């Protein structure tokens, strides 16, 4: 599922803006969000799982990136994508 417009909500004194969700399997999604927690902004890429009630819960599987390393990670992912192509 992709969001045409980002969804923003407040959690524990922080602001989370969901940028995208990618279906990983029937019970998990990878959620990419921009988060602001106590004045610090970062990008969070995290696996969420669905509980029996249908609510999405964050797992420990993920990574939080500050703006200093985000471009390097994107560049690395682009290289990995090209390597998969051929």
N, C-alpha and C positions, 0 to 999 in steps of 0.2 A: 504494500500500500504506500503510495506517495501522497504527500500533502501539497495541494496547489497553493495553499496559504499555510503558514506555520501556525501551530497551536501553542499558546502561551499560558502557563499557569504558575502559581506560587506554591512552593513547598519549603517548609522549615526555614523561613526567612530568606529564601532564595527564589530566583526566577528561572524557570525552565521553558525554553522555546523548542518545541519538537520540529525538526527540519524534515526528517524522512523516517519511514519505517520500511524495512525490507523483510518479507516473510522468509524465515530460515527453514522452518518445517511446520507441521500442523500445530505445534504447541509453543513455538518460539519465534520471536521477531528480533531483528537487529534495529535498534532505535538510535538515530543520530540526532543529538540535540545540542543547543548552545545553552550553557548554564551560567548564571551569575549568583555566586554564593559569597556573601560577606565582602562584596566589592571586587571579587576576582572572577573574571570571565574565562570559560574554557569550553572546548568541544568534547562531548562525551559520546563515545560509540559503545553501546552496551547491549548485551543479549537480555531480553525480557522473556519471561515464561508466564504461561497462563495457569492460574490456579483453578480448583474445582468450581469456584463461584464465577469464573470467567474474567476475573480481574488480572491485569498485567502487573507482574512483580519484577523488579530489577534483579539480575543475577550478579555474581562476582565476576562473570566473564565480560570483560570490557576494558576500555582504556580512556582516560581523561587526558586531553592534550591542551596545553596552553598555546597562545599565539606564537611563541618563539619556535616551537617545533612542528607546528601544524603544516607549514609549507613543505618541510622535509619529508613528513609522513605521506603527504599527498604525492610528492614526487616519487617516493619509493613505491607506492601503490600503482602509479602509472607505469613504472618500469616493470613491476611484477605482471601487470596486465599485458604489456607488450611481450614479455617473455612467455606467457601462456599462449599467445597467438601464434608463436612460431619459432 
